[in-house]
Amino acid sequence: MPKFMKDRAIALLDGGIETYILGLYGLNLTSLRIRKKVDTKNAPVMGMFGASVELLVKACLVQAYWIAAMYKSGDVESGIFKFEYECINEFKNSIRDNDPAVAFIWNNREELGNDKNILISVCL
């Protein structure tokens, strides 16, 4: 069977899924300390979900455009990663512009319109 995904994209997907699972576990853990502000109870878990989204979006960008898509100005040598919002905007724009590089995300190309609109609206 031919290999479909790039190794770096697979590693990012694995990391995103594991981070998401850790966030789900975190929602079910009882707090070991009394919080001064109850509203902050799930703040660490929300951070895990945010990190998960970042890794999953970066996996899609790496699959579409290679590893340089994760770095500022595409400069891998700099070691400076793009922020999450930059990755999400790039991904959203690629979907909106019907970039063929991201066509792999569509299960059924015939229903592209509805799926595309849903995904763009979720990316805000």
C-alpha positions as CSV (number, residue, x, y, z in Angstrom):
1,M,0.0,0.0,0.0
2,P,1.5,3.4,-0.9
3,K,2.2,5.9,1.8
4,F,-0.2,8.7,1.9
5,M,1.0,11.0,4.7
6,K,4.3,12.7,5.2
7,D,6.3,11.5,8.3
8,R,6.3,15.0,9.8
9,A,2.5,15.4,9.3
10,I,1.9,12.0,11.0
11,A,4.0,13.1,14.0
12,L,2.0,16.3,14.3
13,L,-1.3,14.4,14.0
14,D,-0.2,12.0,16.7
15,G,0.8,14.8,18.9
16,G,-2.5,16.7,18.3
17,I,-4.5,13.6,19.1
18,E,-2.6,12.8,22.2
19,T,-2.9,16.4,23.4
20,Y,-6.6,16.3,22.8
21,I,-6.9,13.0,24.8
22,L,-4.9,14.5,27.7
23,G,-7.3,17.4,27.7
24,L,-10.3,15.0,27.9
25,Y,-8.6,13.3,30.8
26,G,-8.0,16.7,32.4
27,L,-11.7,17.5,32.3
28,N,-12.5,14.5,34.4
29,L,-9.8,15.0,37.1
30,T,-10.8,16.4,40.4
31,S,-8.9,19.4,41.6
32,L,-6.3,18.8,44.3
33,R,-6.5,22.4,45.6
34,I,-9.0,25.0,46.5
35,R,-9.2,27.7,43.8
36,K,-9.5,31.3,44.6
37,K,-11.5,31.8,41.4
38,V,-13.7,28.9,40.3
39,D,-13.8,30.3,36.7
40,T,-10.2,29.2,36.2
41,K,-10.8,25.5,36.9
42,N,-10.7,24.4,33.3
43,A,-8.1,26.9,32.1
44,P,-5.2,24.4,31.8
45,V,-7.5,22.0,30.0
46,M,-8.6,24.7,27.5
47,G,-4.9,25.3,26.9
48,M,-4.4,21.6,26.0
49,F,-7.3,21.8,23.5
50,G,-5.8,24.9,22.0
51,A,-2.4,23.2,21.6
52,S,-4.2,20.2,20.1
53,V,-5.8,22.4,17.4
54,E,-2.5,24.1,16.7
55,L,-0.8,20.7,16.1
56,L,-3.6,19.4,13.9
57,V,-3.7,22.5,11.7
58,K,0.1,22.4,11.4
59,A,-0.2,18.8,10.4
60,C,-2.5,19.7,7.5
61,L,-0.1,22.6,6.5
62,V,2.9,20.3,6.6
63,Q,1.1,17.7,4.5
64,A,0.1,20.3,2.0
65,Y,3.2,22.5,1.8
66,W,6.1,20.7,3.5
67,I,7.7,21.4,6.9
68,A,8.5,25.0,6.1
69,A,4.8,25.9,6.4
70,M,5.2,25.7,10.2
71,Y,7.9,28.4,10.3
72,K,7.8,32.2,10.1
73,S,8.7,33.2,6.5
74,G,9.1,29.5,5.6
75,D,12.6,29.6,7.2
76,V,13.2,26.3,8.8
77,E,16.8,27.3,9.9
78,S,15.5,30.2,12.0
79,G,13.6,27.8,14.3
80,I,10.9,30.4,14.8
81,F,7.5,28.8,14.5
82,K,4.3,30.6,13.4
83,F,1.7,31.4,16.0
84,E,-1.5,29.4,16.1
85,Y,-3.6,32.2,14.6
86,E,-1.2,32.5,11.6
87,C,-1.5,28.8,10.9
88,I,-5.3,28.8,11.1
89,N,-5.5,31.8,8.8
90,E,-3.2,30.2,6.3
91,F,-5.2,27.0,6.4
92,K,-8.5,28.9,6.1
93,N,-7.2,30.9,3.2
94,S,-6.0,27.8,1.4
95,I,-9.4,26.2,1.8
96,R,-11.3,29.4,0.7
97,D,-9.0,29.8,-2.4
98,N,-9.5,26.1,-3.4
99,D,-5.8,25.5,-3.2
100,P,-5.2,22.0,-4.7
101,A,-2.5,21.3,-2.1
102,V,-5.2,21.0,0.6
103,A,-7.5,18.8,-1.5
104,F,-6.5,15.8,0.6
105,I,-8.8,16.9,3.4
106,W,-12.0,16.3,1.4
107,N,-13.4,12.8,1.7
108,N,-15.9,13.4,-1.2
109,R,-15.0,16.1,-3.7
110,E,-18.7,16.3,-4.9
111,E,-19.8,17.6,-1.5
112,L,-17.0,20.1,-1.3
113,G,-19.2,23.2,-1.0
114,N,-21.0,22.3,2.2
115,D,-17.9,20.9,3.9
116,K,-15.8,23.9,2.8
117,N,-18.3,26.4,4.2
118,I,-18.5,24.5,7.5
119,L,-14.7,24.3,7.9
120,I,-14.2,28.0,7.0
121,S,-16.8,29.1,9.6
122,V,-15.2,27.0,12.3
123,C,-11.8,28.5,11.5
124,L,-13.3,32.0,12.1
